[in-house]
Amino acid sequence: MPALRAAKSCRRELHMPENSELLRVLNDEIVACRKCPRLVEYREHVALEKRLAYRDWTYWGKPVPGFGDPRAQLLIVGLAPGAHGSNRTGRMFTGDRSGVFLYQALYDAGFANQPSALNCDDGLRLKNVYIAAAARCAPPDNKPLPSELLNCRGYLEREIDILRPKAVLALGKIGWDVFLGILKHRGAIPARVGYRFAHGAEVDFPEAGLRLFGVYHPSQQNTQTGLLTPAMYAKVLRRVRRFLELEPRLNTGLPEGTECTEKRKNTLTQRRGGH
């Protein structure tokens, strides 16, 4: 990772066009990925079989790259593309009910220029937000295997290195755990134990210069049962926006080594927000 190590020493102001080009190269790699045979078979089968309502569509049927503002201070980490959502449209959280909920919430919070996401040509623009996922291919039953999450982790790591976000919003426990796994792999925390996921949870990682927020995933199972409401997302996104506006940008990037110093262990602080 010599190029990324060199980028780590640059000042955070060097966002664009450097970030745009680095993300473009990364996204090309993501789209071409065939590391997980089970996911390749499933995503391509779904793209051929289609859902009756979308029989006139040409499905994307490939890994879904990240999407958003290349200067984003907020990185959102979802779970995986929906079989007939992102796997159809080719853009994160676009074309399914989860996206309807998420983009409305982002719009209401001032992070998007419109509340809807229909396809890649609908004019949607994100402001200060970049959306990624723990897995980039649609998995059977929406459940990626641990080995598949591990295969995808490198892509998320590189997005973090490029963006150097000030805040990370994990949509659900899997996104939360995958991000913590990256911190552990980088030596920023000794273990994931002690950082419990909850809706509204917040954790500061001073050595990495960022704060992790957690919310329930906007799945139909959560939104249609009342476990998750628009007001619950609005409350967390207000806290995220306030944090981004009030706190200085200090993120110089996650450590690249695998050793966790005692200083890092001792300076990590954990905060809890409203649940």
Residue frames relative to the residue before (quaternion, step in Angstrom):
aa qw qx qy qz dx dy dz
M 1.0000 0.0000 0.0000 0.0000 0.00 0.00 0.00
P 0.1124 0.8397 -0.5283 0.0566 3.68 0.91 0.76
A 0.6513 0.5192 -0.3365 0.4393 3.60 0.93 -0.80
L 0.6794 0.4797 -0.2985 0.4682 3.58 0.98 -0.82
R 0.6120 0.5280 -0.3586 0.4670 3.58 1.07 -0.62
A 0.6403 0.5092 -0.3271 0.4729 3.57 1.00 -0.75
A 0.6471 0.5255 -0.3224 0.4484 3.56 0.99 -0.83
K 0.5916 0.6069 -0.3684 0.3820 3.57 1.08 -0.67
S 0.6941 0.4778 -0.2778 0.4613 3.59 1.07 -0.67
C 0.5536 0.6111 -0.3958 0.4041 3.59 1.24 -0.21
R 0.5588 -0.5927 0.4559 0.3585 3.54 -1.20 0.47
R 0.6104 -0.6107 0.3739 0.3385 3.56 -1.11 0.77
E 0.5568 0.6313 -0.3939 0.3692 3.60 1.19 -0.38
L 0.6135 0.5630 -0.3535 0.4263 3.59 1.18 -0.42
H 0.0997 0.8371 -0.5271 0.1069 3.57 0.54 1.20
M 0.8347 0.0851 0.0777 0.5385 3.48 0.51 -1.30
P 0.5554 -0.1631 -0.8154 -0.0071 1.66 -1.87 1.58
E 0.3749 0.7603 -0.4767 0.2325 3.59 1.28 -0.04
N 0.6779 0.4892 -0.2987 0.4604 3.57 0.83 -0.96
S 0.6392 0.5448 -0.3324 0.4290 3.57 0.92 -0.89
E 0.6868 0.4798 -0.2874 0.4643 3.57 0.89 -0.90
L 0.6530 0.5071 -0.3158 0.4654 3.59 0.95 -0.86
L 0.6674 0.4864 -0.3021 0.4762 3.58 0.97 -0.81
R 0.6166 0.5425 -0.3492 0.4512 3.59 1.04 -0.71
V 0.6573 0.4992 -0.3066 0.4741 3.59 0.93 -0.89
L 0.6583 0.5078 -0.3038 0.4653 3.57 0.94 -0.91
N 0.6759 0.5009 -0.3075 0.4446 3.58 0.86 -0.89
D 0.5975 0.5430 -0.3592 0.4680 3.58 1.11 -0.62
E 0.6481 0.5095 -0.3131 0.4716 3.59 1.02 -0.79
I 0.6358 0.5353 -0.3280 0.4490 3.57 0.97 -0.86
V 0.6782 0.5088 -0.2958 0.4401 3.58 0.82 -1.00
A 0.7098 0.4565 -0.2561 0.4714 3.59 1.08 -0.71
C 0.4725 0.7228 -0.4197 0.2796 3.61 1.26 -0.21
R 0.0110 0.7738 -0.6328 0.0246 3.56 -1.10 0.86
K 0.2177 0.8372 -0.4793 0.1482 3.58 1.12 0.68
C 0.7800 0.3280 -0.1487 0.5118 3.58 1.03 -0.77
P 0.3442 -0.7860 0.4711 0.2045 3.63 -0.13 1.23
R 0.6397 0.5350 -0.3387 0.4357 3.60 0.94 -0.81
L 0.6969 0.4666 -0.2715 0.4721 3.57 0.93 -0.90
V 0.6079 0.5425 -0.3524 0.4604 3.59 1.03 -0.73
E 0.6709 0.4989 -0.3001 0.4593 3.56 0.87 -0.96
Y 0.6945 0.4893 -0.2890 0.4413 3.58 0.85 -0.95
R 0.6829 0.4907 -0.3112 0.4427 3.60 0.77 -0.99
E 0.6872 0.4768 -0.2890 0.4657 3.60 0.99 -0.80
H 0.6077 0.5385 -0.3475 0.4690 3.57 1.11 -0.64
V 0.6552 0.5041 -0.3080 0.4709 3.58 0.91 -0.90
A 0.6563 0.5286 -0.3097 0.4404 3.57 0.98 -0.86
L 0.6845 0.4549 -0.2820 0.4950 3.57 1.13 -0.59
E 0.6942 0.4838 -0.2741 0.4570 3.57 0.93 -0.92
K 0.1032 -0.8466 0.5043 0.1354 3.57 1.06 -0.95
R 0.4255 -0.6217 0.5808 0.3084 3.48 -1.40 0.15
L 0.6330 -0.5814 0.3464 0.3759 3.56 -0.99 0.84
A 0.6551 0.5346 -0.3150 0.4311 3.58 0.95 -0.85
Y 0.7655 0.3239 -0.1700 0.5293 3.60 1.19 -0.52
R 0.2483 0.8195 -0.4920 0.1573 3.58 1.17 0.49
D 0.6725 0.4855 -0.3043 0.4684 3.62 1.18 -0.44
W 0.5479 0.6155 -0.3914 0.4097 3.57 1.30 -0.06
T 0.2793 -0.6548 0.6582 0.2451 3.51 -1.35 0.40
Y 0.3252 -0.7824 0.4986 0.1828 3.57 -0.30 1.26
W 0.5659 -0.5765 0.4787 0.3440 3.53 -1.23 0.61
G 0.0269 -0.8814 0.4708 0.0289 3.59 0.82 -1.00
K 0.6445 0.4685 -0.3239 0.5101 3.59 1.19 0.52
P 0.6681 -0.4318 0.3572 0.4895 3.62 -1.20 -0.01
V 0.3592 -0.7421 0.5335 0.1887 3.55 -1.08 0.79
P 0.3284 -0.7661 0.5167 0.1956 3.61 -0.63 1.06
G 0.6479 -0.4921 0.4025 0.4196 3.54 -1.32 0.12
F 0.1561 -0.7900 0.5910 0.0466 3.53 -1.26 0.48
G 0.5808 0.6100 -0.4333 0.3207 3.55 -1.03 0.79
D 0.7669 -0.3548 0.3057 0.4387 3.48 -1.38 -0.46
P 0.3657 -0.7554 0.4932 0.2288 3.64 -0.58 1.04
R 0.6701 0.4372 -0.3025 0.5180 3.58 1.31 -0.08
A 0.2934 0.8196 -0.4616 0.1707 3.56 1.28 0.23
Q 0.3082 -0.7096 0.6065 0.1834 3.50 -1.19 0.76
L 0.7306 0.3583 -0.2061 0.5435 3.57 1.23 -0.48
L 0.1153 -0.7695 0.6267 0.0417 3.55 -0.83 1.07
I 0.1701 -0.7736 0.6055 0.0775 3.57 -0.78 1.08
V 0.1376 -0.7944 0.5900 0.0436 3.56 -0.85 1.04
G 0.1500 -0.8026 0.5751 0.0503 3.56 -0.48 1.23
L 0.6576 -0.5023 0.3812 0.4123 3.56 -1.28 -0.27
A 0.7246 -0.3253 0.2984 0.5292 3.58 0.34 -1.27
P 0.6191 -0.5401 0.4003 0.4059 3.61 -1.17 0.37
G 0.4492 -0.6543 0.5347 0.2901 3.55 -1.18 0.63
A 0.6080 -0.6032 0.3773 0.3524 3.56 -1.01 0.82
H 0.7973 0.2112 -0.1033 0.5558 3.58 0.98 -0.84
G 0.5663 0.5468 -0.3899 0.4778 3.53 1.31 0.41
S 0.8309 0.1544 -0.0647 0.5306 3.57 -0.21 -1.27
N 0.6168 0.5392 -0.3513 0.4532 3.59 1.09 -0.61
R 0.6558 0.4711 -0.2948 0.5109 3.56 1.28 -0.37
T 0.7915 0.3628 -0.1680 0.4623 3.58 0.81 -1.04
G 0.4054 -0.7393 0.4535 0.2890 3.59 1.17 -0.52
R 0.7080 0.3852 -0.2764 0.5235 3.61 1.20 0.30
M 0.6177 -0.5926 0.3765 0.3543 3.54 -0.99 0.87
F 0.8717 0.0076 -0.0359 0.4887 3.56 -1.02 0.98
T 0.5221 0.6269 -0.4176 0.4001 3.57 1.06 0.69
G 0.8086 0.2895 -0.2193 0.4628 3.53 -0.78 1.09
D 0.7424 0.3142 -0.2464 0.5379 3.61 1.18 0.26
R 0.7137 -0.4832 0.3011 0.4080 3.56 -1.30 0.22
S 0.5804 0.5710 -0.3807 0.4384 3.59 1.09 -0.58
G 0.6722 0.4974 -0.2878 0.4668 3.54 0.99 -0.87
V 0.5866 0.5679 -0.3693 0.4439 3.57 1.07 -0.69
F 0.6823 0.4775 -0.2756 0.4802 3.57 0.92 -0.94
L 0.6992 0.4973 -0.2859 0.4266 3.58 0.79 -1.05
Y 0.7262 0.4440 -0.2763 0.4462 3.60 0.71 -0.99
Q 0.5802 0.5411 -0.3820 0.4740 3.59 1.12 -0.49
A 0.6606 0.5057 -0.3022 0.4654 3.58 0.97 -0.86
L 0.6589 0.4977 -0.3103 0.4711 3.59 0.97 -0.83
Y 0.6334 0.5222 -0.3244 0.4700 3.57 1.02 -0.76
D 0.6651 0.5071 -0.3016 0.4577 3.58 0.87 -0.93
A 0.7091 0.4433 -0.2504 0.4878 3.58 1.11 -0.69
G 0.5564 -0.6427 0.3754 0.3695 3.60 1.27 0.00
F 0.5399 0.6373 -0.3954 0.3821 3.58 1.24 0.33
A 0.7597 0.2584 -0.1686 0.5724 3.62 1.26 -0.05
N 0.4948 -0.6905 0.4507 0.2744 3.57 -1.13 0.65
Q 0.7828 0.1100 -0.0798 0.6073 3.59 1.27 -0.18
P 0.5115 -0.7010 0.4153 0.2729 3.59 -1.10 0.60
S 0.7277 0.4239 -0.2332 0.4862 3.59 1.22 -0.19
A 0.1190 -0.7645 0.6311 0.0559 3.53 -1.29 0.57
L 0.0362 -0.8426 0.5358 -0.0397 3.56 -0.30 1.28
N 0.7725 -0.1457 0.1370 0.6027 3.56 0.98 -0.89
C 0.7100 -0.4908 0.3025 0.4044 3.57 -1.26 0.17
D 0.7178 0.4172 -0.2466 0.4999 3.60 1.22 -0.30
D 0.4388 0.7381 -0.4267 0.2838 3.59 1.18 0.41
G 0.5731 -0.6350 0.3631 0.3694 3.60 1.26 0.09
L 0.4085 0.7235 -0.4730 0.2932 3.60 1.23 0.09
R 0.0063 0.7715 -0.6356 0.0274 3.55 -1.00 0.94
L 0.2569 -0.7524 0.5861 0.1561 3.54 -0.96 0.86
K 0.2391 -0.7751 0.5755 0.1040 3.54 -1.11 0.79
N 0.8484 -0.0377 -0.0394 0.5266 3.55 -0.54 1.26
V 0.6536 0.4602 -0.3050 0.5177 3.60 1.25 0.47
Y 0.0429 -0.7509 0.6580 0.0361 3.54 -1.15 0.75
I 0.2079 -0.8001 0.5558 0.0879 3.58 -0.83 1.01
A 0.0052 -0.7704 0.6363 -0.0403 3.54 -0.88 1.06
A 0.2638 -0.7610 0.5662 0.1749 3.58 -1.25 -0.21
A 0.5946 -0.5735 0.4320 0.3620 3.52 -1.25 0.48
A 0.7668 0.1165 -0.0674 0.6276 3.58 1.14 -0.71
R 0.3432 -0.7880 0.4841 0.1640 3.58 -0.94 0.86
C 0.6978 0.3868 -0.2701 0.5390 3.59 1.26 -0.14
A 0.5479 -0.5942 0.4700 0.3548 3.57 -1.17 0.61
P 0.1936 -0.8037 0.5523 0.1072 3.61 -0.70 1.03
P 0.5971 -0.5421 0.4317 0.4041 3.62 -1.14 0.45
D 0.8448 0.0790 -0.0961 0.5204 3.58 -0.96 0.92
N 0.5142 -0.6705 0.3963 0.3592 3.57 1.25 0.44
K 0.5891 0.5663 -0.3552 0.4539 3.58 1.15 0.64
P 0.1548 -0.7911 0.5861 0.0819 3.62 -0.13 1.21
L 0.4760 -0.6599 0.5033 0.2909 3.56 -1.13 0.68
P 0.6492 -0.5168 0.3724 0.4157 3.62 -1.16 0.44
S 0.6523 0.5116 -0.3228 0.4567 3.59 0.98 -0.78
E 0.6453 0.5122 -0.3184 0.4690 3.58 1.08 -0.68
L 0.6221 0.5170 -0.3329 0.4847 3.59 1.05 -0.71
L 0.6474 0.5161 -0.3193 0.4610 3.57 1.01 -0.78
N 0.6304 0.5324 -0.3324 0.4568 3.58 1.02 -0.76
C 0.7121 0.4507 -0.2515 0.4759 3.58 1.06 -0.72
R 0.5167 0.7012 -0.4072 0.2749 3.57 1.13 -0.53
G 0.6152 0.5768 -0.3463 0.4109 3.55 1.03 -0.74
Y 0.6240 0.5372 -0.3430 0.4522 3.57 1.07 -0.66
L 0.6604 0.4895 -0.3032 0.4820 3.57 0.97 -0.84
E 0.6104 0.5474 -0.3506 0.4525 3.59 1.00 -0.74
R 0.6879 0.4781 -0.2949 0.4596 3.57 0.87 -0.87
E 0.6057 0.5348 -0.3567 0.4689 3.59 1.09 -0.62
I 0.6365 0.5168 -0.3208 0.4742 3.56 1.03 -0.79
D 0.6577 0.5126 -0.3100 0.4566 3.59 0.93 -0.87
I 0.6771 0.4856 -0.2934 0.4687 3.57 0.99 -0.79
L 0.7569 0.4093 -0.2135 0.4626 3.57 0.76 -1.03
R 0.0764 -0.8095 0.5633 0.1468 3.57 1.01 -0.88
P 0.0139 0.8601 -0.5098 0.0098 3.59 0.73 1.04
K 0.4657 -0.6579 0.5268 0.2697 3.49 -1.27 0.55
A 0.7825 0.0989 -0.0440 0.6132 3.56 1.21 -0.60
V 0.1452 -0.7492 0.6403 0.0872 3.55 -1.21 0.67
L 0.1358 -0.7765 0.6127 0.0567 3.55 -0.91 0.99
A 0.1741 -0.7968 0.5748 0.0668 3.57 -0.50 1.23
L 0.2444 -0.7652 0.5830 0.1220 3.55 -0.76 1.11
G 0.8325 0.0429 -0.0686 0.5481 3.56 0.06 1.25
K 0.6852 -0.5260 0.3350 0.3763 3.55 -1.29 0.41
I 0.6375 0.5285 -0.3577 0.4316 3.60 0.95 -0.72
G 0.6504 0.5003 -0.3171 0.4755 3.59 0.92 -0.83
W 0.6200 0.5459 -0.3148 0.4674 3.56 1.07 -0.83
D 0.7093 0.4622 -0.2636 0.4623 3.58 0.79 -1.03
V 0.6300 0.5256 -0.3413 0.4586 3.59 1.00 -0.73
F 0.6585 0.4907 -0.3209 0.4718 3.59 0.92 -0.80
L 0.6429 0.5021 -0.3273 0.4770 3.60 0.95 -0.80
G 0.6139 0.5525 -0.3446 0.4462 3.58 1.08 -0.70
I 0.6266 0.5181 -0.3318 0.4783 3.56 1.09 -0.69
L 0.6376 0.5199 -0.3263 0.4656 3.58 0.96 -0.84
K 0.6554 0.4996 -0.3107 0.4737 3.57 0.97 -0.84
H 0.6480 0.5242 -0.3098 0.4574 3.58 0.94 -0.90
R 0.7069 0.4476 -0.2497 0.4875 3.57 1.06 -0.78
G 0.5193 -0.6615 0.4072 0.3563 3.59 1.24 -0.15
A 0.4500 0.7015 -0.4502 0.3205 3.60 1.21 0.30
I 0.7622 0.1048 -0.0931 0.6320 3.59 1.26 -0.43
P 0.5180 -0.6603 0.4374 0.3231 3.60 -1.06 0.61
A 0.7926 -0.0560 0.0733 0.6028 3.58 1.15 -0.65
R 0.5552 -0.6084 0.4489 0.3464 3.57 -1.26 0.36
V 0.5198 0.6502 -0.4070 0.3761 3.56 1.22 -0.48
G 0.7355 0.3942 -0.3008 0.4617 3.55 -0.92 0.88
Y 0.6963 0.3820 -0.2564 0.5509 3.56 1.29 -0.24
R 0.0594 -0.8605 0.5059 -0.0067 3.53 0.42 1.29
F 0.4077 -0.7052 0.5240 0.2487 3.56 -0.92 0.90
A 0.1757 0.7349 -0.6473 0.1000 3.53 -1.17 0.75
H 0.5491 -0.5660 0.4704 0.3961 3.55 -1.15 0.40
G 0.7971 0.2369 -0.2119 0.5134 3.55 -0.73 1.12
A 0.4418 0.6949 -0.4657 0.3243 3.59 1.22 0.05
E 0.0691 -0.7685 0.6344 0.0457 3.56 -1.21 0.62
V 0.0079 -0.7785 0.6276 -0.0019 3.55 -1.06 0.79
D 0.2594 -0.7512 0.5883 0.1493 3.56 -0.89 0.97
F 0.0781 -0.7548 0.6498 0.0450 3.54 -1.09 0.82
P 0.2080 -0.8418 0.4822 0.1245 3.62 0.31 1.23
E 0.6585 0.5238 -0.3261 0.4309 3.57 0.95 -0.82
A 0.6991 0.4134 -0.2550 0.5248 3.57 1.16 -0.59
G 0.4140 -0.7504 0.4370 0.2731 3.59 1.28 -0.17
L 0.6846 0.4486 -0.3018 0.4888 3.59 1.05 0.64
R 0.2985 -0.7151 0.6004 0.1975 3.51 -1.40 0.20
L 0.2672 -0.7529 0.5867 0.1327 3.54 -1.02 0.92
F 0.1062 -0.7700 0.6281 0.0364 3.54 -0.92 1.02
G 0.1712 -0.7894 0.5803 0.1042 3.57 -1.14 0.62
V 0.0227 0.7634 -0.6454 0.0100 3.55 -1.13 0.76
Y 0.5883 -0.5374 0.4489 0.4045 3.54 -1.24 0.34
H 0.5369 -0.6093 0.4720 0.3429 3.55 -1.12 0.65
P 0.4314 -0.7266 0.4692 0.2565 3.63 -0.93 0.83
S 0.1849 0.7970 -0.5472 0.1768 3.57 0.89 0.93
Q 0.6357 -0.5208 0.4031 0.4027 3.55 -1.24 0.40
Q 0.5998 0.5704 -0.3573 0.4327 3.56 1.05 -0.73
N 0.7170 0.4329 -0.2524 0.4845 3.59 0.99 -0.77
T 0.7346 0.4485 -0.2541 0.4412 3.58 0.86 -0.94
Q 0.7175 0.4525 -0.2669 0.4574 3.60 1.00 -0.73
T 0.6603 0.4742 -0.3111 0.4923 3.57 1.25 -0.22
G 0.5308 -0.6483 0.3982 0.3734 3.58 1.28 -0.15
L 0.4239 0.6920 -0.4800 0.3332 3.59 1.24 0.07
L 0.7753 0.1589 -0.0769 0.6064 3.55 1.15 -0.70
T 0.0712 -0.8005 0.5950 0.0028 3.56 -0.87 1.01
P 0.6510 -0.5055 0.3780 0.4216 3.61 -1.21 0.34
A 0.6300 0.5427 -0.3416 0.4381 3.59 1.00 -0.74
M 0.6315 0.5325 -0.3361 0.4523 3.60 1.04 -0.70
Y 0.6610 0.4765 -0.3069 0.4917 3.60 0.99 -0.79
A 0.6326 0.5493 -0.3362 0.4301 3.58 0.94 -0.86
K 0.6449 0.5345 -0.3223 0.4411 3.57 0.97 -0.84
V 0.6863 0.4644 -0.2887 0.4796 3.59 0.89 -0.89
L 0.6711 0.4997 -0.3125 0.4497 3.59 0.89 -0.86
R 0.5885 0.5387 -0.3745 0.4724 3.61 1.12 -0.49
R 0.6510 0.4996 -0.3176 0.4750 3.58 0.98 -0.78
V 0.6304 0.5272 -0.3328 0.4625 3.57 0.99 -0.80
R 0.6723 0.4945 -0.2975 0.4637 3.59 0.85 -0.95
R 0.6451 0.5141 -0.3246 0.4628 3.59 0.94 -0.83
F 0.6392 0.5224 -0.3177 0.4665 3.57 0.99 -0.83
L 0.6746 0.4955 -0.2998 0.4577 3.59 0.87 -0.91
E 0.7000 0.4821 -0.2720 0.4513 3.57 1.00 -0.79
L 0.7624 0.4198 -0.2053 0.4476 3.57 0.97 -0.85
E 0.7221 0.4381 -0.2535 0.4716 3.57 1.02 -0.73
P 0.4752 -0.6577 0.4911 0.3169 3.61 -0.98 0.77
R 0.4807 -0.6577 0.4980 0.2972 3.53 -1.15 0.65
L 0.0156 -0.8412 0.5374 -0.0571 3.54 -0.37 1.26
N 0.4860 0.7168 -0.4171 0.2757 3.57 1.23 -0.22
T 0.0785 -0.7895 0.6086 0.0140 3.54 -0.69 1.16
G 0.6949 -0.4730 0.2666 0.4714 3.56 1.24 0.27
L 0.5504 -0.5983 0.4645 0.3511 3.54 -1.21 0.52
P 0.5648 -0.5733 0.4544 0.3819 3.56 -1.13 0.53
E 0.3796 -0.7587 0.4898 0.2010 3.56 -1.02 0.78
G 0.6014 0.5847 -0.3603 0.4081 3.56 1.22 -0.35
T 0.4831 -0.6614 0.4890 0.3001 3.56 -1.30 0.04
E 0.5942 0.5615 -0.3702 0.4411 3.58 1.25 0.03
C 0.2272 -0.7636 0.5911 0.1258 3.56 -0.96 0.86
T 0.3013 -0.7735 0.5305 0.1720 3.57 -0.52 1.15
E 0.6299 -0.5313 0.4025 0.3988 3.54 -1.23 0.42
K 0.5940 0.5692 -0.3674 0.4338 3.57 1.08 -0.68
R 0.6648 0.4935 -0.3099 0.4675 3.56 0.90 -0.90
K 0.6434 0.5285 -0.3324 0.4430 3.57 0.94 -0.84
N 0.7435 0.4505 -0.2305 0.4371 3.54 0.92 -0.94
T 0.7102 0.4702 -0.2760 0.4453 3.59 1.12 -0.50
L 0.4883 0.6449 -0.4541 0.3734 3.59 1.22 -0.09
T 0.0761 -0.7901 0.6074 0.0323 3.56 -0.93 0.87
Q 0.2138 -0.7778 0.5799 0.1141 3.52 -1.09 0.65
R 0.0706 -0.7873 0.6124 0.0090 3.52 -1.00 0.94
R 0.2138 -0.7585 0.6007 0.1342 3.53 -1.15 0.56
G 0.2506 -0.7514 0.5916 0.1500 3.54 -1.00 0.85
G 0.7303 -0.3897 0.3107 0.4672 3.52 -1.31 -0.25
H 0.2573 -0.7858 0.5474 0.1294 3.60 -0.86 0.91
